[in-house]
């Protein structure tokens, strides 16, 4: 089981790989700082804000619904 922060980091990793972009490029496209994205990826952020997740989804040119449409976020896979 993953916590929400881990699931967000894993989803970002999946999408970075599938779209062939770097964390730095995603940060620029998302309008968040590279250090914020690095903190999310290293799970040093206590709680990811929905507004940040929305910006990241936009950076991937997708809706937040599409970003969250992953087994990583199904209730049986999350430890909440």
ABEGO torsion letter per residue (X at the ends): XBBAAAAAAAAAAAAAAAAGBBAAAAAAAAGBBAAAAAAAAAGABABBBAAAAAAAAAAAGBBAAAAABBAAABAAABBX
